[in-house]
């Protein structure tokens, strides 16, 4: 490990989370410090996207990847950051709707250049409306 020792990193994980989750225990020694730093920054830290919204994005994303581990993590984290059951449900409904449109547009082989031009026109129209 180029950075801190495994014991130092695990002590910080335990101080932060109350325990060292098994999935951190399986990360090789030489990667643990770096993986924890990224996890801590993106999953727990304040970034440009407020934590509640990051977790709602995570719920929506993993409702599609069907990763039950990630869905559980992001649902519980969203609640810790103040998300309501209604907001969680809306995030999942949004994912369902967006994914449906993706399937339709790709399945119908819509012309991408036409689509991009139309989206630009819609954006300009809505911006002009205020």
Secondary structure, DSSP 4 states (H G I P E B T S, - for coil): --SS-HHHHHHHHHHHHSS--HHHHTS-HHHHHHHHHHHIIIIIS--SS-HHHHHHHHHHHHHHHT-HHHHHHHHHHHHHTT--HHHHHHHHHHHHHHHHHHHHHHHTT--HHHHHHHHHHHHHHHHHH-
